Amino acid sequence: MENQKTIEEDSKESRSVGKGIVVGVLGALSAVYLFNPTAGVIELIPDNFPVIGNLDEAAAAALLISCLAYFGLDIGSIFGKKKSKEDSDIIDIDVE
């Protein structure tokens, strides 16, 4: 029983400096893309196309939220169900 690790301890050990740098750079790039200081000069998918025009901004926002959650700032919980301590200990599966 002494050798068992919690999920949080295991995830802290698996984080390396290199992975943190890569996630940080991706987060910074997505933030720059969203703030778009060049006033639309850098645009992966032009916004003039109906429906698909804003998908690149949505992908950059999702990437930024994921990067922030990696570093412990989980703003994704604002939009969804908040996890409590009791929920983190429960594994819910369906067996057919």
N, CA, C and O atoms as CSV, one atom per row, in Angstrom:
chain,resi,resn,atom,element,x,y,z
A,1,MET,N,N,0.800,-1.198,0.000
A,1,MET,CA,C,0.000,0.000,0.000
A,1,MET,C,C,0.847,1.269,0.000
A,1,MET,O,O,0.404,2.309,-0.487
A,2,GLU,N,N,2.048,1.193,0.536
A,2,GLU,CA,C,2.893,2.375,0.611
A,2,GLU,C,C,3.412,2.799,-0.752
A,2,GLU,O,O,3.730,3.970,-0.958
A,3,ASN,N,N,3.501,1.853,-1.689
A,3,ASN,CA,C,4.052,2.154,-2.998
A,3,ASN,C,C,3.023,2.725,-3.967
A,3,ASN,O,O,3.390,3.136,-5.068
A,4,GLN,N,N,1.759,2.763,-3.595
A,4,GLN,CA,C,0.734,3.281,-4.488
A,4,GLN,C,C,0.855,4.796,-4.597
A,4,GLN,O,O,1.092,5.494,-3.612
A,5,LYS,N,N,0.686,5.279,-5.815
A,5,LYS,CA,C,0.754,6.714,-6.072
A,5,LYS,C,C,-0.619,7.203,-6.494
A,5,LYS,O,O,-1.396,6.472,-7.109
A,6,THR,N,N,-0.897,8.424,-6.160
A,6,THR,CA,C,-2.138,9.010,-6.643
A,6,THR,C,C,-1.929,9.500,-8.065
A,6,THR,O,O,-0.796,9.618,-8.532
A,7,ILE,N,N,-3.005,9.777,-8.735
A,7,ILE,CA,C,-2.931,10.266,-10.115
A,7,ILE,C,C,-2.214,11.605,-10.164
A,7,ILE,O,O,-1.445,11.860,-11.091
A,8,GLU,N,N,-2.452,12.456,-9.187
A,8,GLU,CA,C,-1.819,13.775,-9.167
A,8,GLU,C,C,-0.306,13.659,-9.008
A,8,GLU,O,O,0.442,14.371,-9.677
A,9,GLU,N,N,0.150,12.771,-8.131
A,9,GLU,CA,C,1.589,12.597,-7.938
A,9,GLU,C,C,2.236,12.038,-9.194
A,9,GLU,O,O,3.336,12.451,-9.562
A,10,ASP,N,N,1.559,11.099,-9.858
A,10,ASP,CA,C,2.091,10.492,-11.065
A,10,ASP,C,C,2.176,11.518,-12.194
A,10,ASP,O,O,3.147,11.523,-12.951
A,11,SER,N,N,1.173,12.382,-12.311
A,11,SER,CA,C,1.198,13.375,-13.385
A,11,SER,C,C,2.260,14.437,-13.135
A,11,SER,O,O,2.835,14.967,-14.086
A,12,LYS,N,N,2.530,14.758,-11.873
A,12,LYS,CA,C,3.581,15.727,-11.571
A,12,LYS,C,C,4.954,15.168,-11.934
A,12,LYS,O,O,5.826,15.901,-12.400
A,13,GLU,N,N,5.141,13.865,-11.718
A,13,GLU,CA,C,6.426,13.257,-12.038
A,13,GLU,C,C,6.621,13.124,-13.539
A,13,GLU,O,O,7.750,13.209,-14.021
A,14,SER,N,N,5.542,12.918,-14.287
A,14,SER,CA,C,5.674,12.705,-15.725
A,14,SER,C,C,5.910,14.017,-16.480
A,14,SER,O,O,6.290,13.984,-17.651
A,15,ARG,N,N,5.699,15.148,-15.850
A,15,ARG,CA,C,5.942,16.433,-16.500
A,15,ARG,C,C,7.439,16.708,-16.520
A,15,ARG,O,O,8.103,16.709,-15.484
A,16,SER,N,N,7.939,16.933,-17.691
A,16,SER,CA,C,9.353,17.248,-17.809
A,16,SER,C,C,9.506,18.719,-18.181
A,16,SER,O,O,8.539,19.384,-18.552
A,17,VAL,N,N,10.713,19.206,-18.076
A,17,VAL,CA,C,10.980,20.604,-18.404
A,17,VAL,C,C,10.748,20.837,-19.890
A,17,VAL,O,O,10.182,21.859,-20.278
A,18,GLY,N,N,11.180,19.900,-20.720
A,18,GLY,CA,C,11.000,20.037,-22.167
A,18,GLY,C,C,9.538,20.090,-22.566
A,18,GLY,O,O,9.146,20.875,-23.429
A,19,LYS,N,N,8.737,19.251,-21.933
A,19,LYS,CA,C,7.311,19.243,-22.239
A,19,LYS,C,C,6.661,20.542,-21.784
A,19,LYS,O,O,5.777,21.062,-22.464
A,20,GLY,N,N,7.087,21.067,-20.649
A,20,GLY,CA,C,6.560,22.338,-20.168
A,20,GLY,C,C,6.908,23.487,-21.097
A,20,GLY,O,O,6.100,24.392,-21.308
A,21,ILE,N,N,8.113,23.449,-21.650
A,21,ILE,CA,C,8.522,24.496,-22.594
A,21,ILE,C,C,7.695,24.420,-23.863
A,21,ILE,O,O,7.253,25.449,-24.374
A,22,VAL,N,N,7.476,23.214,-24.382
A,22,VAL,CA,C,6.683,23.048,-25.602
A,22,VAL,C,C,5.251,23.521,-25.380
A,22,VAL,O,O,4.690,24.220,-26.224
A,23,VAL,N,N,4.659,23.145,-24.252
A,23,VAL,CA,C,3.291,23.572,-23.952
A,23,VAL,C,C,3.237,25.086,-23.773
A,23,VAL,O,O,2.280,25.724,-24.212
A,24,GLY,N,N,4.240,25.662,-23.140
A,24,GLY,CA,C,4.286,27.109,-22.964
A,24,GLY,C,C,4.398,27.852,-24.281
A,24,GLY,O,O,3.740,28.873,-24.484
A,25,VAL,N,N,5.234,27.338,-25.179
A,25,VAL,CA,C,5.387,27.977,-26.492
A,25,VAL,C,C,4.094,27.867,-27.290
A,25,VAL,O,O,3.678,28.832,-27.931
A,26,LEU,N,N,3.454,26.698,-27.257
A,26,LEU,CA,C,2.175,26.547,-27.962
A,26,LEU,C,C,1.115,27.489,-27.391
A,26,LEU,O,O,0.336,28.077,-28.141
A,27,GLY,N,N,1.087,27.628,-26.085
A,27,GLY,CA,C,0.139,28.549,-25.465
A,27,GLY,C,C,0.412,29.989,-25.853
A,27,GLY,O,O,-0.517,30.754,-26.114
A,28,ALA,N,N,1.688,30.362,-25.892
A,28,ALA,CA,C,2.042,31.732,-26.281
A,28,ALA,C,C,1.685,31.999,-27.737
A,28,ALA,O,O,1.175,33.071,-28.062
A,29,LEU,N,N,1.948,31.032,-28.619
A,29,LEU,CA,C,1.595,31.207,-30.025
A,29,LEU,C,C,0.087,31.323,-30.229
A,29,LEU,O,O,-0.375,32.132,-31.033
A,30,SER,N,N,-0.674,30.513,-29.502
A,30,SER,CA,C,-2.128,30.605,-29.646
A,30,SER,C,C,-2.657,31.921,-29.084
A,30,SER,O,O,-3.617,32.475,-29.618
A,31,ALA,N,N,-2.046,32.427,-28.017
A,31,ALA,CA,C,-2.458,33.720,-27.464
A,31,ALA,C,C,-2.147,34.848,-28.436
A,31,ALA,O,O,-2.970,35.744,-28.630
A,32,VAL,N,N,-0.972,34.814,-29.046
A,32,VAL,CA,C,-0.614,35.834,-30.037
A,32,VAL,C,C,-1.546,35.763,-31.232
A,32,VAL,O,O,-1.947,36.795,-31.771
A,33,TYR,N,N,-1.896,34.542,-31.653
A,33,TYR,CA,C,-2.816,34.389,-32.786
A,33,TYR,C,C,-4.196,34.947,-32.448
A,33,TYR,O,O,-4.847,35.555,-33.298
A,34,LEU,N,N,-4.639,34.743,-31.213
A,34,LEU,CA,C,-5.951,35.252,-30.829
A,34,LEU,C,C,-5.959,36.767,-30.683
A,34,LEU,O,O,-6.913,37.427,-31.097
A,35,PHE,N,N,-4.898,37.324,-30.096
A,35,PHE,CA,C,-4.841,38.779,-29.940
A,35,PHE,C,C,-4.547,39.463,-31.265
A,35,PHE,O,O,-4.912,40.623,-31.462
A,36,ASN,N,N,-3.887,38.749,-32.177
A,36,ASN,CA,C,-3.667,39.173,-33.549
A,36,ASN,C,C,-3.185,40.620,-33.664
A,36,ASN,O,O,-3.909,41.476,-34.173
A,37,PRO,N,N,-1.970,40.894,-33.194
A,37,PRO,CA,C,-1.482,42.267,-33.230
A,37,PRO,C,C,-1.247,42.800,-34.643
A,37,PRO,O,O,-1.088,44.008,-34.825
A,38,THR,N,N,-1.222,41.927,-35.635
A,38,THR,CA,C,-0.975,42.370,-37.003
A,38,THR,C,C,-2.261,42.714,-37.734
A,38,THR,O,O,-2.236,42.922,-38.947
A,39,ALA,N,N,-3.382,42.778,-37.030
A,39,ALA,CA,C,-4.682,43.173,-37.591
A,39,ALA,C,C,-5.106,42.296,-38.765
A,39,ALA,O,O,-5.605,42.802,-39.769
A,40,GLY,N,N,-4.912,41.003,-38.646
A,40,GLY,CA,C,-5.424,40.075,-39.645
A,40,GLY,C,C,-4.446,39.712,-40.739
A,40,GLY,O,O,-4.838,39.036,-41.690
A,41,VAL,N,N,-3.198,40.124,-40.656
A,41,VAL,CA,C,-2.230,39.749,-41.687
A,41,VAL,C,C,-1.927,38.258,-41.609
A,41,VAL,O,O,-1.817,37.588,-42.636
A,42,ILE,N,N,-1.790,37.738,-40.384
A,42,ILE,CA,C,-1.574,36.304,-40.197
A,42,ILE,C,C,-2.943,35.669,-39.974
A,42,ILE,O,O,-3.565,35.865,-38.929
A,43,GLU,N,N,-3.405,34.910,-40.958
A,43,GLU,CA,C,-4.727,34.305,-40.874
A,43,GLU,C,C,-4.644,32.939,-41.549
A,43,GLU,O,O,-4.368,32.862,-42.746
A,44,LEU,N,N,-4.877,31.871,-40.808
A,44,LEU,CA,C,-4.820,30.532,-41.394
A,44,LEU,C,C,-6.006,30.290,-42.323
A,44,LEU,O,O,-5.827,29.845,-43.457
A,45,ILE,N,N,-7.202,30.580,-41.851
A,45,ILE,CA,C,-8.413,30.470,-42.661
A,45,ILE,C,C,-9.059,31.853,-42.665
A,45,ILE,O,O,-9.435,32.352,-41.604
A,46,PRO,N,N,-9.196,32.476,-43.818
A,46,PRO,CA,C,-9.808,33.813,-43.842
A,46,PRO,C,C,-11.229,33.792,-43.292
A,46,PRO,O,O,-11.986,32.855,-43.546
A,47,ASP,N,N,-11.583,34.817,-42.547
A,47,ASP,CA,C,-12.900,34.889,-41.925
A,47,ASP,C,C,-14.013,35.147,-42.925
A,47,ASP,O,O,-15.185,35.119,-42.552
A,48,ASN,N,N,-13.684,35.393,-44.168
A,48,ASN,CA,C,-14.702,35.642,-45.188
A,48,ASN,C,C,-15.468,34.384,-45.580
A,48,ASN,O,O,-16.588,34.471,-46.082
A,49,PHE,N,N,-14.875,33.226,-45.355
A,49,PHE,CA,C,-15.554,31.973,-45.690
A,49,PHE,C,C,-16.641,31.690,-44.662
A,49,PHE,O,O,-16.378,31.687,-43.459
A,50,PRO,N,N,-17.865,31.450,-45.136
A,50,PRO,CA,C,-18.937,31.161,-44.169
A,50,PRO,C,C,-18.679,29.854,-43.422
A,50,PRO,O,O,-18.126,28.909,-43.985
A,51,VAL,N,N,-19.067,29.807,-42.199
A,51,VAL,CA,C,-19.017,28.660,-41.293
A,51,VAL,C,C,-17.591,28.274,-40.903
A,51,VAL,O,O,-17.287,28.205,-39.712
A,52,ILE,N,N,-16.712,28.022,-41.868
A,52,ILE,CA,C,-15.368,27.553,-41.526
A,52,ILE,C,C,-14.396,28.700,-41.265
A,52,ILE,O,O,-13.258,28.455,-40.865
A,53,GLY,N,N,-14.811,29.926,-41.477
A,53,GLY,CA,C,-13.914,31.064,-41.343
A,53,GLY,C,C,-13.397,31.290,-39.942
A,53,GLY,O,O,-12.285,31.791,-39.774
A,54,ASN,N,N,-14.161,30.941,-38.940
A,54,ASN,CA,C,-13.748,31.184,-37.558
A,54,ASN,C,C,-13.234,29.932,-36.859
A,54,ASN,O,O,-13.000,29.959,-35.650
A,55,LEU,N,N,-13.057,28.856,-37.579
A,55,LEU,CA,C,-12.580,27.615,-36.956
A,55,LEU,C,C,-11.143,27.733,-36.458
A,55,LEU,O,O,-10.784,27.108,-35.460
A,56,ASP,N,N,-10.318,28.525,-37.137
A,56,ASP,CA,C,-8.939,28.657,-36.677
A,56,ASP,C,C,-8.874,29.405,-35.351
A,56,ASP,O,O,-8.037,29.084,-34.507
A,57,GLU,N,N,-9.735,30.387,-35.152
A,57,GLU,CA,C,-9.776,31.075,-33.863
A,57,GLU,C,C,-10.306,30.159,-32.765
A,57,GLU,O,O,-9.837,30.210,-31.628
A,58,ALA,N,N,-11.282,29.323,-33.106
A,58,ALA,CA,C,-11.817,28.383,-32.114
A,58,ALA,C,C,-10.753,27.356,-31.710
A,58,ALA,O,O,-10.640,27.001,-30.537
A,59,ALA,N,N,-9.983,26.888,-32.684
A,59,ALA,CA,C,-8.914,25.932,-32.384
A,59,ALA,C,C,-7.828,26.587,-31.531
A,59,ALA,O,O,-7.299,25.957,-30.614
A,60,ALA,N,N,-7.491,27.844,-31.823
A,60,ALA,CA,C,-6.473,28.547,-31.030
A,60,ALA,C,C,-6.972,28.773,-29.609
A,60,ALA,O,O,-6.193,28.677,-28.661
A,61,ALA,N,N,-8.260,29.072,-29.448
A,61,ALA,CA,C,-8.817,29.260,-28.105
A,61,ALA,C,C,-8.805,27.951,-27.319
A,61,ALA,O,O,-8.475,27.941,-26.133
A,62,ALA,N,N,-9.164,26.849,-27.976
A,62,ALA,CA,C,-9.134,25.539,-27.304
A,62,ALA,C,C,-7.707,25.161,-26.912
A,62,ALA,O,O,-7.482,24.612,-25.833
A,63,LEU,N,N,-6.750,25.451,-27.781
A,63,LEU,CA,C,-5.351,25.163,-27.466
A,63,LEU,C,C,-4.865,26.000,-26.292
A,63,LEU,O,O,-4.144,25.501,-25.428
A,64,LEU,N,N,-5.253,27.265,-26.255
A,64,LEU,CA,C,-4.845,28.134,-25.150
A,64,LEU,C,C,-5.452,27.669,-23.829
A,64,LEU,O,O,-4.769,27.667,-22.805
A,65,ILE,N,N,-6.715,27.277,-23.839
A,65,ILE,CA,C,-7.365,26.775,-22.621
A,65,ILE,C,C,-6.688,25.491,-22.144
A,65,ILE,O,O,-6.506,25.296,-20.943
A,66,SER,N,N,-6.315,24.618,-23.077
A,66,SER,CA,C,-5.632,23.378,-22.710
A,66,SER,C,C,-4.246,23.648,-22.128
A,66,SER,O,O,-3.836,23.002,-21.163
A,67,CYS,N,N,-3.531,24.600,-22.714
A,67,CYS,CA,C,-2.199,24.933,-22.207
A,67,CYS,C,C,-2.278,25.549,-20.813
A,67,CYS,O,O,-1.455,25.246,-19.949
A,68,LEU,N,N,-3.260,26.406,-20.600
A,68,LEU,CA,C,-3.423,26.996,-19.275
A,68,LEU,C,C,-3.796,25.939,-18.241
A,68,LEU,O,O,-3.349,26.006,-17.096
A,69,ALA,N,N,-4.621,24.954,-18.642
A,69,ALA,CA,C,-5.002,23.873,-17.728
A,69,ALA,C,C,-3.785,23.004,-17.387
A,69,ALA,O,O,-3.692,22.488,-16.274
A,70,TYR,N,N,-2.866,22.840,-18.322
A,70,TYR,CA,C,-1.646,22.073,-18.058
A,70,TYR,C,C,-0.841,22.708,-16.935
A,70,TYR,O,O,-0.249,22.004,-16.117
A,71,PHE,N,N,-0.815,24.037,-16.895
A,71,PHE,CA,C,-0.058,24.744,-15.874
A,71,PHE,C,C,-0.866,25.018,-14.613
A,71,PHE,O,O,-0.377,25.700,-13.713
A,72,GLY,N,N,-2.096,24.502,-14.525
A,72,GLY,CA,C,-2.858,24.590,-13.292
A,72,GLY,C,C,-3.940,25.653,-13.270
A,72,GLY,O,O,-4.672,25.749,-12.285
A,73,LEU,N,N,-4.068,26.450,-14.312
A,73,LEU,CA,C,-5.106,27.474,-14.380
A,73,LEU,C,C,-6.223,26.937,-15.264
A,73,LEU,O,O,-6.217,27.143,-16.478
A,74,ASP,N,N,-7.178,26.251,-14.653
A,74,ASP,CA,C,-8.225,25.562,-15.411
A,74,ASP,C,C,-9.416,26.488,-15.614
A,74,ASP,O,O,-10.367,26.455,-14.832
A,75,ILE,N,N,-9.374,27.312,-16.654
A,75,ILE,CA,C,-10.507,28.194,-16.935
A,75,ILE,C,C,-11.584,27.463,-17.716
A,75,ILE,O,O,-12.673,28.001,-17.918
A,76,GLY,N,N,-11.300,26.248,-18.156
A,76,GLY,CA,C,-12.315,25.439,-18.819
A,76,GLY,C,C,-13.430,25.034,-17.870
A,76,GLY,O,O,-14.543,24.743,-18.308
A,77,SER,N,N,-13.139,25.013,-16.573
A,77,SER,CA,C,-14.165,24.652,-15.595
A,77,SER,C,C,-15.219,25.742,-15.463
A,77,SER,O,O,-16.293,25.501,-14.913
A,78,ILE,N,N,-14.925,26.928,-15.957
A,78,ILE,CA,C,-15.923,27.998,-15.943
A,78,ILE,C,C,-17.103,27.622,-16.833
A,78,ILE,O,O,-18.250,27.944,-16.526
A,79,PHE,N,N,-16.812,26.941,-17.932
A,79,PHE,CA,C,-17.834,26.612,-18.910
A,79,PHE,C,C,-18.477,25.257,-18.689
A,79,PHE,O,O,-19.480,24.938,-19.328
A,80,GLY,N,N,-17.921,24.458,-17.800
A,80,GLY,CA,C,-18.456,23.118,-17.587
A,80,GLY,C,C,-18.647,22.814,-16.130
A,80,GLY,O,O,-18.678,23.707,-15.283
A,81,LYS,N,N,-18.773,21.541,-15.854
A,81,LYS,CA,C,-18.970,21.078,-14.489
A,81,LYS,C,C,-17.677,21.212,-13.705
A,81,LYS,O,O,-16.609,20.819,-14.175
A,82,LYS,N,N,-17.780,21.760,-12.525
A,82,LYS,CA,C,-16.610,21.890,-11.669
A,82,LYS,C,C,-16.368,20.570,-10.956
A,82,LYS,O,O,-17.300,19.935,-10.462
A,83,LYS,N,N,-15.110,20.167,-10.908
A,83,LYS,CA,C,-14.761,18.920,-10.243
A,83,LYS,C,C,-14.549,19.182,-8.762
A,83,LYS,O,O,-13.866,20.129,-8.371
A,84,SER,N,N,-15.134,18.344,-7.968
A,84,SER,CA,C,-14.898,18.433,-6.533
A,84,SER,C,C,-13.980,17.283,-6.129
A,84,SER,O,O,-13.682,16.403,-6.936
A,85,LYS,N,N,-13.548,17.298,-4.912
A,85,LYS,CA,C,-12.667,16.247,-4.418
A,85,LYS,C,C,-13.364,14.894,-4.481
A,85,LYS,O,O,-12.724,13.879,-4.758
A,86,GLU,N,N,-14.664,14.872,-4.226
A,86,GLU,CA,C,-15.407,13.611,-4.244
A,86,GLU,C,C,-15.487,13.051,-5.661
A,86,GLU,O,O,-15.422,11.836,-5.845
A,87,ASP,N,N,-15.628,13.926,-6.673
A,87,ASP,CA,C,-15.734,13.458,-8.052
A,87,ASP,C,C,-14.420,12.886,-8.571
A,87,ASP,O,O,-14.431,12.003,-9.428
A,88,SER,N,N,-13.295,13.372,-8.070
A,88,SER,CA,C,-12.014,12.913,-8.583
A,88,SER,C,C,-11.682,11.498,-8.121
A,88,SER,O,O,-10.821,10.849,-8.716
A,89,ASP,N,N,-12.343,11.003,-7.075
A,89,ASP,CA,C,-12.072,9.667,-6.567
A,89,ASP,C,C,-12.987,8.610,-7.200
A,89,ASP,O,O,-12.800,7.417,-6.958
A,90,ILE,N,N,-13.946,9.016,-7.985
A,90,ILE,CA,C,-14.925,8.096,-8.546
A,90,ILE,C,C,-14.604,7.838,-10.005
A,90,ILE,O,O,-14.410,8.776,-10.779
A,91,ILE,N,N,-14.546,6.566,-10.385
A,91,ILE,CA,C,-14.380,6.178,-11.777
A,91,ILE,C,C,-15.689,5.561,-12.212
A,91,ILE,O,O,-16.115,4.551,-11.652
A,92,ASP,N,N,-16.325,6.146,-13.191
A,92,ASP,CA,C,-17.632,5.693,-13.652
A,92,ASP,C,C,-17.468,4.976,-14.992
A,92,ASP,O,O,-17.044,5.579,-15.978
A,93,ILE,N,N,-17.808,3.680,-15.024
A,93,ILE,CA,C,-17.714,2.927,-16.273
A,93,ILE,C,C,-19.011,2.195,-16.507
A,93,ILE,O,O,-19.742,1.883,-15.567
A,94,ASP,N,N,-19.293,1.920,-17.774
A,94,ASP,CA,C,-20.434,1.113,-18.159
A,94,ASP,C,C,-19.920,-0.162,-18.778
A,94,ASP,O,O,-19.096,-0.124,-19.692
A,95,VAL,N,N,-20.403,-1.304,-18.287
A,95,VAL,CA,C,-19.993,-2.595,-18.802
A,95,VAL,C,C,-21.195,-3.243,-19.445
A,95,VAL,O,O,-22.257,-3.363,-18.833
A,96,GLU,N,N,-21.020,-3.656,-20.676
A,96,GLU,CA,C,-22.129,-4.312,-21.379
A,96,GLU,C,C,-21.889,-5.772,-21.540
A,96,GLU,O,O,-22.723,-6.477,-22.109
